[in-house]
Structure formats: structure tokens, C-alpha cells
Amino acid sequence: MALKLEGVTKVSGADVHIHPTDLTLEKGTMNVLLGPTLSGKTSLMRLMAGLDVPARGRVFWNGEDVTGMRVQDRGVAMVYQQFINYPSMSVYDNIASPMRLTGVSKDEIDRRVRETAELMKLTPMLDRRPLELSGGQQQRCALARALVKDAGLVLLDEPLANLDYKLREELRVEIPRIFAASGAIFVYATTEPEEALLLGGNTATLWEGRVTQFGPTPEVYRRPVDATTARVFSDPPMNFLQVSKTGARLMFGEGQSAEARGRLASLPDGRYLAGFRPNHLGIASKAGAMRFRTVVAVTEITGSETFVHLDHAGERWVGQLHGIHALEHGAQVEVFLDPAHVYIFGEDGALVAPAAYAEAA
Amino acid sequence: MAQITLDNLAHSYLAKPVSNDDYALKPMNHTWADGEAYALLGPSGCGKSTLLNIISGLLQPSQGRILFGETDVTHAATAERNIAQVFQFPVVYDTMTVRENLAFPLKNRGADRAYVAERVATIAKMIGMEGELDRKARGLTADAKQKISLGRGMVREDVNALLFDEPLTVIDPQMKWELRTQLKSLHRQFGHTMIYVTHDQTEALTFADRVVVMHDGRVVQIGTPQELFERPEHTFVGYFIGSPGMNVIPARVEGRTAYIDGAEMALAHGYGALSGKVEIGVRPEYARLSDEGMPVKIRRVEDVGRHRIVRAEFFGHDINIIAGEGEEIPADRVRVSFDGAHVNVYADDWRVAPESAPGVAA
């Protein structure tokens, strides 16, 4: 079983919502669509579901061309950010409703409702109405309705965005488990990099209507193909710095440089863009690390970590430091960066050399 | 700017509350300092919005008083309280330009034109919308509209307090960083009393000087991010703050030793006789996989980029351990050790103060 998109596009008037996209999702995989608002996540999902017909390109389901087939005739289930349940029905009837439409026997319905309710931890709530449940339980009810259909394709559009942080944390742990038990193709849209990492599976990063990269989630995170992907898949945002290559060295400014090793060694001299993640910036001196002078703009302490926003030669960097560091606004701080944690992008944004640590991982 | 006093304040949505359970907000006494930034943090239903609505005047409390400075405002209308509010969803006038939207609270109060122009320019720069001042708000994205709402909330300098009700919910993660740091800079510059309601711990901890953690209609702890992280006064605070939350493990505590199902570990402090349900609490950040320590069985390892979350079974209890990005995770004979200085002891969910600290009088 597989869903295959071949050169699909979505156009509305003069606006291109989705540029030509090829994507193949295999049976039994979790696929995250990661990108900011308006990057095309929902548009892409609607094309996958058959809710919209692509302007160009084809959609294949198990090798069969389903482009233009109505969503009702496809085995698709969708869950939205807003929990959608029937308020006048009990939780039991809500979960049973998709099966009643397709003429499943009463005993079979009962068995599947109870099985799914158990999986979603809703068994004690089966007789209640959705509005008597907490937000998390309401969304679990909506998820249960999607799962019980036994659809081959389950599309989840930011399903946890309206939930409390802690409930989100709990459901994020549960969803991969539920997904593993179902065997369907899951597609999960989110704006949050951390959510993508926790869900695992594969990730497609989206930016302005384009899939910039698709692959196993940790791989996309550690080996982004371009600066845009790296930016989308980094929270706090990735830090950037203009560098230049001269002979065997990469010059980072302030007299700081690193040996141009591996793939970098064969690059032509010239200007490049260096990128590094906030958690790789340190304030303790470290052997082999480059040192930069910065000024503290804002410090945010979470208890376990400190986010320090730094001004460096006209750029704003973020450092995510372990522990608590009371860095005052306006203070001058030296920060340290191990060249092994630096990604090098070309001036067009394409990755020319991944960070050495990621190559080793 | 004003200090805010909650004097024996409580609220029930029922006409005749009988038991404590009937109160959405249980009786509380607090004084919040002038010019500080507070966050009200808790899950839905904890009472944080009820409390905010009482402070803003949208709701009259069933009992007690609320003071701004020395003035009793318990029964004053919202408009009389001289506060600015920003809500979860943008409140923007679509037919007005961005400039008119930002200027509205000032014009409404008859501020002079030069002052209005200057403030609007300052705020527009802060929210990064200088280039869009003359376009109509209609058709802007939710992000942009919420930035206008935030800007409008901050345009007046003479307010008693600035109240924010989950203002960043509709904002993308990357933009959240920007707006939050701008709010913080603004607070540092102008020293407004700010109250920020959220269920998101990162937002609360990074924004506020002090975080007010609410649970079940009560304030369970008011503290700095560091205090909430290192010394949660209640197991709920341990659970709610931190991602994942604190590990809470049933134990028997005698003096300076904790006994967990036969295993024992030394504590950094001594404790007197404890009664009720006794547990130790240790955050995943203070648990380490190691060669020595107590046996643990690894269930699953989740890679979240900057570190990994190890989900493990420890004497029949689920615990979480944080492992570094490059750290090796042993395959067999796995053991865990806890950083004794960061183990807290709880009796019936409340933290027990130790009797003695090493080298320091308790």
C-alpha cells in the first residue's frame, strides 16, 4: 500500500499554493509535514485526501490513479485542529458513527468501538457526551473516530495545537504507539520541530508551497539539504554567520578560523553561509572551539536551561545553555562554537558541507 | 503602574457555594509587586482565566477584594481600571489601517497628535510592522493581526497593568521567539506590571520574573523559574513544569537515606519522621545512566535533537532520564543514578523541608 504524488500542484487564481511536488508515502509509516503557517501543509493534505483536485499532476493509491476521485470513495480519515465531534451523541455513538454509514454489523461495531476506546483511554467515558469531556479527551474521541474507520490513509492536521501543553506532551507519546498498532499511512502536520522529532518516522519540511526535503526525521534534522530546511527544522531558530574560504581555512571573522576539512577542502574560495543550532553555542571555553564577542540582548530562563539572545556584529543569535545563567542585558559575553557543529551553505542556500558531528552520528 | 493585592479572594460560579469543591477559585491572599512580570500557569480548568477575569473586571468575585495600589477596584468596571488587555485571538478593526489600529487607544483618550505619532512609530518598530502602517488590517495573516493586538496593548504608557491571555497561541514557533523577546525588552524598558496567562510552561518561564502555578483553583507555588525547577513545592509543579516532568517515585525515607523497593540511596539532607504518602522527586535532567547506581530497564529512547529522552522502568515505575546528544546509551546492565543534591522529598504531595543541609544551618 502506498500513496504517490506525481508532480501535483495547487493553484488558486494567480497564487500558487503548492509547487510541483513528488512524494511517495509507504504503508505503515508516520509522515510529518513540518513548516510554518501558510507553508502549504493543509493544501498538501487536502490534495492527498482528494478534498481538492490538483491543478496538475496525478495522485496514485496502491498504483491506481485516484486523481479527481471523490474523498467519500477513498479510504481516508482526517482529524483537524478543532476537535469535531457530534455534541448530541455519546462518545460511544460518536466513535461508532463512521462504521454505521458503511453497514458494518452491530457486533463488529461494538467490538471495534470498545477496542479503539481502550486504546484511546476513553473506556470510562463511553456514555458521556463530548462537551462533558476535557479538551484532550474530546480530541482523543475525534482521533478514535478517525482510527475506527480502518482507513488506509489517516491525515492529522495540527491535531494537538488546541490542547494544553501537558496533554500535548502525553498525546505525542501516545500517537506513535496508536499509529504503530494501526498499520495505516499517517500524515501529521505541525509547525513545531520538537513535535516532529518526538513523532519520529519521516519528515517533509515545507516552505512557501514547496517540499524542501523528505526523509527519516533525525536525518532531515541533522542533515538538512539547504538553509531553508535547517531554518524550518530548528526551534529556537538556527543561527547564521557569513564566512569565507581562503585556501585551506574557513574564516569566521574576529580572527577566528577553522580548517576546511573533508568536503570543504575541495570547495572554491569565496563567501559561504555558516549555520549552527542554539544548543551548540557555549559560554564555557572549550578546546578547539572558536570564540566570538557578543552582547546580551535578552535572557530567558526555563529552570533547566537558559536561552540567551545575543547581538553579534549586526546578527541576532540565540544560545540554548544548560543550567541557569543570569546574563544581564548589555553585558559583553564571549561565546564558544566547535567547528564540528557548523553547517556550511552556499550563497544560494544549498548545503555544501554538513556539520562533522552530524556526519558521524 | 500599580501593585496588585488579592485579599481573601475567591470565586464560585454557583449562586450558593457550599463546599470547597464549588469554588473555581479557592480563597487566596497574594500581593504582586509593582513593575514585575507574572505568569499564571496551569492546565485548563485550573482557575487561571477566572483569576485574570477578576483582575480585569470582567468578573465580580464571590468574596474578597482586589486592590490596585491602595484603591479597591473589586466593583469597578473594566474601563475604570486603566488596564490594557491582549487576548488569545486578535482583536483588530479590519477597516482601519495598521496605523489607525495602533493609535486607537491613544486617540480614544485624546492624546495629542505628535505624541500619538511618536508612540505608534515606536510600537510599529517593535512589532516589525513599520512597512505596513498604511495598509488596512483586512487580509493580514492571523500572525500579523495578533502582532497588531500586542502592539495596541502596549501603546499606552500610563496603564496600571498589562494583561495577556494566551496571546501567542496562534503564532508560529519562530515568531513566538521574536514576540516574546520583544515583550521582555519592553518590560525591561518600561517596567509595566504584567500578568500573562498561559498553559505553556516555556512561555511562562521565559517571560515572567515570577510564575504563579495554579492547580485545581489554588495557587500551589509562586516562584522564579529556577525555584520551580529545582524545588517544586508540590508534585503537581514537578509534573507540570519540565518536559518531561519530574519523576515521582514511592520511597521510605529515614534520616539521610531513601529506600526504594530494597535499593537505597543517600540523600544530600536529613529528614525527620514522615507520615502519609512519601515519595522522592527527581527531574529527568538530574538522573543519569551510569555504571553504578540502581538497576533500570530501558523501554525506549526518543531523539529530540539537542538531547534524548530515555523512557525506562525503575522498580516497576516509569521514569524518564535525559541523555546528551552524543552520549552513549549502554545496551545491558544499565544503571541509573540520581544527583542527590537535586532530589526532593514529598509527603502527601507537598515538599518536605530537610532538617539539615550539609555545612549550612537549616
Boltz contact constraints between the chains, C-beta under 6 A:
constraints:
  - contact:
      token1: [A, 36]
      token2: [B, 172]
      max_distance: 6.0
  - contact:
      token1: [A, 37]
      token2: [B, 172]
      max_distance: 6.0
  - contact:
      token1: [A, 164]
      token2: [B, 43]
      max_distance: 6.0
  - contact:
      token1: [A, 164]
      token2: [B, 44]
      max_distance: 6.0
  - contact:
      token1: [A, 164]
      token2: [B, 199]
      max_distance: 6.0
  - contact:
      token1: [A, 165]
      token2: [B, 199]
      max_distance: 6.0
  - contact:
      token1: [A, 165]
      token2: [B, 200]
      max_distance: 6.0
  - contact:
      token1: [A, 191]
      token2: [B, 172]
      max_distance: 6.0
  - contact:
      token1: [A, 191]
      token2: [B, 173]
      max_distance: 6.0
  - contact:
      token1: [A, 192]
      token2: [B, 173]
      max_distance: 6.0
  - contact:
      token1: [A, 197]
      token2: [B, 304]
      max_distance: 6.0
  - contact:
      token1: [A, 197]
      token2: [B, 305]
      max_distance: 6.0
  - contact:
      token1: [A, 218]
      token2: [B, 303]
      max_distance: 6.0
  - contact:
      token1: [A, 221]
      token2: [B, 305]
      max_distance: 6.0
  - contact:
      token1: [A, 235]
      token2: [B, 173]
      max_distance: 6.0
  - contact:
      token1: [A, 236]
      token2: [B, 177]
      max_distance: 6.0
  - contact:
      token1: [A, 237]
      token2: [B, 174]
      max_distance: 6.0
  - contact:
      token1: [A, 279]
      token2: [B, 306]
      max_distance: 6.0
  - contact:
      token1: [A, 298]
      token2: [B, 181]
      max_distance: 6.0
  - contact:
      token1: [A, 298]
      token2: [B, 184]
      max_distance: 6.0
  - contact:
      token1: [A, 300]
      token2: [B, 206]
      max_distance: 6.0
  - contact:
      token1: [A, 301]
      token2: [B, 225]
      max_distance: 6.0
  - contact:
      token1: [A, 302]
      token2: [B, 205]
      max_distance: 6.0
  - contact:
      token1: [A, 302]
      token2: [B, 225]
      max_distance: 6.0
  - contact:
      token1: [A, 303]
      token2: [B, 205]
      max_distance: 6.0
  - contact:
      token1: [A, 303]
      token2: [B, 225]
      max_distance: 6.0
  - contact:
      token1: [A, 303]
      token2: [B, 226]
      max_distance: 6.0
  - contact:
      token1: [A, 303]
      token2: [B, 228]
      max_distance: 6.0
  - contact:
      token1: [A, 303]
      token2: [B, 229]
      max_distance: 6.0
  - contact:
      token1: [A, 304]
      token2: [B, 229]
      max_distance: 6.0
  - contact:
      token1: [A, 304]
      token2: [B, 285]
      max_distance: 6.0
  - contact:
      token1: [A, 309]
      token2: [B, 181]
      max_distance: 6.0
  - contact:
      token1: [A, 324]
      token2: [B, 226]
      max_distance: 6.0
